[in-house]
């Protein structure tokens, strides 16, 4: 277990340094923006799906498509991981053709029911191909029970490097939190809608 923690901390540090270099780069380098809710969020009619459930096939006709998935039972001992793997292709297939999509989900991957999760988080992801924007926010992100995120990096940097902490704060200020918004390429399928 100590080896896993050491590896996860090194991976977290490497990801945080890479992220910090990205967001503190000059504006001409197209640095990502902080996370924001989608402009169409108020128009969402939420469709909620439990463990291993696939979305209704007709849902792709909605605009926007707004779904919430429970993915907390990705477990080997009870078949939860298999149910997850069987449902995920249909979930991706739903998202690919639509122009405006907003997903909330709740993840937990563990070896057995009741075990400390290897990884867990709550996520929000959206894209708007018409306006060429996308964003993601991870909250409560944990590796082996320990919070990991830009928010954790901000707390660690604040005493010694407050200027860097201030820049990163927009991308996550809570323990286990990280988020950003990016520009998407032009989509001919969603132009003019």
Buried (B, 14 or more C-beta within 10 A) or exposed (E): EEEEEEEBEEEBEEBBEEBBEBBEEEEEEEBBBBBBEBEBEEEBEEBEBEBBBBBBEEBBEBEBBBBBBBBBBBBBEEEBBEBBEEBBEBBEEBBEEBBBBBBBBBBBBBEEEEEEBBBBBBBBBBBBBBBBBBBBBBBBBBBBEBBBBBBBBBBEBBEEBEEBBEBBBBBBBBBBBBBBBBEBEEBEEBEEE
